[in-house]
Amino acid sequence: MGTFIQLVVDGLSTGSVYAALALAIVLVNQATGLINFAQGGLAVLSGYVAYSCLQQGIPLLAAILLAVLASFVIGAAVERLLMRRFERGDPDTAIVVTIGLLTLVTGICGWIWSYNNLQFPSPFPLTSVDIFGAVVSVRSLGTTIAIVAIMLLLQLLFLRTKLGLALRAVADNPVSAAFSGLPVGRLLMIGWGLAAALGAIAGSLVAPQLTLTPGMLDNALVYALAAVILGGLNSPLGAVVAAWLIGVLENLAAVYVPFIGHDLKIAVPFILIFVILVVRPQGLSGRKVVARV
Amino acid sequence: MSTLSSLSRTRWFRLALVAAVAVLLVLAPLVLPVFANQTLVRIGVYAVAVLGLNIVMGYTGQVNLGQIFFVGLGAYVAAYGVTHDWNIVLVFVAACLLPGVVGLLVALAAARLGGLAIAMVTIALPIVGVPLAKRLSGLTGGSQGVSARFSGAPDWSGLYDDQWQYYILLLVTAASFLLARNLVRGKFGRALTAVRKNEAVAASIGVSPYLYKVLAFTVASVFGGASGFLYLVAVQYTSPETLSFGHSIALVAAMVVGGAGSIAGALIGGAYYVLVPQFTNTIDPNFTTISQGVVLLAVLFLLPGGLVSLPRVIRRLARRRTTRPPREDPPRTTSAWPEETERQAQS
């Protein structure tokens, strides 16, 4: 029983990292109607920014904060200089643009900081606490709590603030939003900036565990996308719950299903998706979209 | 200039051009050095993979980030067949069919969602594929991979190995391109275009978007498998590294750089996939990934139709410079998928 609880708790903590990335994807999608495949790459970039700040002797929390701020600026700049030209066009082209961006960012990280694994310190102490017979590291606990807090803030932002309403309006119908006097361009920049900042938090939380490499979040991106498919693109809550579900299930499957094991557990979310797609094509909490000719 | 362009439109001129190119392609390996032949062979391998990707992405508008998975699967099936002494034709058929079946199964689930979700599901294929290939070591040789030496030239042909490989490749590649060309020009191709442009309209005129998305994905997987067979012919070895995530992204980039929705673009894409890393690696290996990203973004910005649209763009610029009134100008698009301004104007 102790093992089981241990696995569930560990699953929640890794699931939280996927959740942070999934939230960033949902945020960009809510603000622009796009899927940003470069989200993981941008998060890795901010991890490297934090790393460089550390090298300059800046304390860890301040370095992470600086990286988050820098990411907001980078995300907004990417929207303004790169994505804006493709936002009104074909969504498939825009996706390919984000793939190009992923390649470019990975290349830049590798070029500046090399492809070697770099050690990144954790903001949480390396101690652990005992919960129902399971040893839970403070790091896992801290990650999970941080993600829950961010998710709640995002829900509040989208549902309770004027900015959130404006962001949703721009995503839903940019032309009508512009007619209502909303500064569409600026709102899109804010949406991308917020998503990049969120990705930066994910990057800083996961970097101590995985060590910093340019491809560090490629797998996490896949999990995040799976979470987004399962949870529905328009629901921050759904994405987080799906990410946790995936984190827990893959941990359990790795131990209790011998064929899957540690290396194949990344297949678990996709087996889950295949099963769910057959039953609910719009995702667990997504709405069905009706098209008009 | 105008006489030249009108000449190029006549049927006989085109046929003569095709015949000349065909003769050139058949004779080339006999005079070229070994390295040039091997490079040409590798270009052909990836041109077929990009061709399949083009059918599902360029013509149907479904972003597929998992094409390399089917290339790798085809290569593994071919390697298995060769090491078990199957007939070579049987090996080829199996290397096409098995990826086709897997592609069909993936598409049946993925196409239930919109186009974006297909991208999200297919990104998983190479990422799951690599550990899977390592795990099934009984079939795949695990991390070491599996080598299958079979494409040596038989004695009666009097050819060197690289020339023999070239002719196998030429045969399969030419057949693939002919098949793809006929596919996209016929009823099937028109249905794919309808699905890409507007699924609701396609459904209302009796073209099932679901059916055609699944079909396009399956056809792409078959081409991927054929490409995998050719890969084994050329390299005679395959490992989990063959189907890595980075290669899959590079294939998408190659398709867009060559030209989405264009058969000739697939050939240019194959050449881009092979030649550009070869070139950048000689400068600085760290530079390769950056250059791929820069080229992809630059093409999307400056030449949305890909390199294949370059002559058209130059002709248009030249025409604008002269004072003649423009005639039948193709519509300007900001999409990698040409002729799509109406849809953009609506959305």
Interface residues (C-beta under 8 A of the other chain):
Chain A: I35 F37 L82 R85 F86 R88 G89 D90 P91 D92 T93 I95 V96 V97 I99 G100 L101 L102 T103 L104 V105 T106 G107 I108 G110 W111 G215 D218 N219 L221 V222 L225 A226 V228 I229 L233 G261 D263 L264 I266 A267 P269 F270 I273 F274 L277 V278 P281 V289 A291 R292 V293
Chain B: M57 G61 Q62 V63 L65 A109 A110 R112 L113 G114 G115 L116 A117 A119 M120 V121 I123 A124 I127 V128 P131 L132 K134 R135 N198 E199 A200 V201 S204 F245 I249 V252 A253 V256 N286 F287 T288 T289 I290 S291 Q292 G293 V294 L296 L297 L300 F301 P304 T334 S335 A336 W337 E340 R343 Q344 S347
